[in-house]
Structure formats: structure tokens, C-alpha cells
Amino acid sequence: MNVELITKEDLRELENKLLTEIKKIVQVDGETVSKKWLKSNEVRKLLKISPGTLQNLRINGTLRFTRIGSIIYYKQEDINRLLEGGLR
């Protein structure tokens, strides 16, 4: 019977390795990966706009959205395109 003991130092080393790997997964090109879909309040905070302005962006087709029940979702990539010069 072969018995190996695990020390506290071994556990700390494992923890550090795991945290490093998780950080690599969560980050792409040095930026934290964001959510794919955002709710209205998140979009308003990101763009620093009022609910009425967000509604106007939806109505005039500037910003695409998906409604599920009473919740409206926006694609992060659409928000990025809007910030970079508009959607087409």
C-alpha cells in the first residue's frame, strides 16, 4: 500500500494554479469577457442614457433587441457596434 501525504503547502500551490487557470479562461486579450446578453438597466448604465433614450433607440431601429416575456435583452456585440459607429 502506497500512501502519499498532502501538505497545506501542496494545497496552496494547487489553489494558486487553479486561480491562474481560471483567470486565463475568464480573460481574453487582457480584457474580462463580458456577458453575451444585457438587460435594459445594464445597457442604460453602460451607455449612460435614460430609459426614454433607450426606448427611442429600440423604436427607430438603432439598437436591436429581444423580448422574452416582459424582459428586454440586447446583444453585447450590438452595443459594441453602436459605440464604434452605429449598427447597419
C-alpha positions in Angstrom: 0.0 0.0 0.0 1.5 3.3 -1.2 0.4 6.3 0.9 1.1 9.9 -0.1 0.6 12.8 2.3 -0.8 16.1 1.1 0.5 19.1 3.0 -1.0 22.5 3.4 1.7 23.9 1.1 0.6 21.4 -1.6 -3.0 22.6 -1.3 -1.9 26.3 -1.5 0.1 25.5 -4.6 -2.9 23.8 -6.2 -5.1 26.7 -5.3 -2.7 29.2 -6.9 -2.5 27.1 -10.1 -6.3 26.8 -10.3 -6.8 30.5 -9.8 -4.3 31.3 -12.5 -6.0 28.9 -14.9 -9.5 30.4 -14.1 -8.2 33.9 -14.7 -6.9 32.8 -18.1 -10.3 31.3 -19.0 -12.1 34.5 -17.9 -9.8 36.9 -19.8 -9.3 37.3 -23.5 -6.6 39.6 -24.8 -6.3 41.1 -21.3 -9.9 42.1 -21.1 -12.5 40.4 -19.0 -15.1 38.5 -21.1 -18.4 40.2 -20.8 -21.9 38.7 -20.8 -23.4 38.0 -24.3 -26.8 39.4 -23.4 -27.6 42.5 -21.4 -30.8 43.7 -19.7 -32.1 47.3 -20.2 -30.8 48.6 -16.9 -27.3 47.3 -17.8 -27.4 48.9 -21.2 -28.6 52.2 -19.7 -25.7 52.2 -17.2 -23.2 51.3 -19.9 -24.3 54.0 -22.3 -25.2 56.5 -19.6 -28.6 57.1 -21.1 -32.2 57.4 -19.8 -34.9 54.8 -20.2 -36.6 57.1 -22.8 -33.4 57.3 -24.9 -33.1 53.6 -24.8 -36.7 53.2 -25.9 -36.1 55.6 -28.8 -33.0 53.5 -29.9 -35.3 50.5 -30.0 -38.2 52.2 -31.7 -36.1 53.8 -34.5 -34.2 50.5 -35.1 -30.8 51.8 -34.0 -30.5 49.1 -31.4 -31.8 45.6 -31.9 -33.3 43.7 -29.0 -35.1 40.5 -28.0 -38.0 40.4 -25.7 -38.7 37.4 -23.5 -41.8 37.9 -21.5 -41.5 41.4 -20.1 -37.7 41.5 -20.1 -35.8 43.1 -23.0 -32.3 41.8 -23.8 -29.6 43.3 -26.0 -26.6 41.6 -27.5 -23.3 42.9 -26.2 -21.9 42.8 -29.7 -24.7 45.1 -30.9 -23.9 47.6 -28.1 -20.2 47.5 -29.1 -21.1 48.1 -32.7 -23.3 51.0 -31.7 -20.4 52.5 -29.7 -18.0 52.0 -32.6 -20.1 53.9 -35.1 -23.6 52.5 -35.4 -25.5 49.5 -36.4 -26.5 48.8 -40.0 
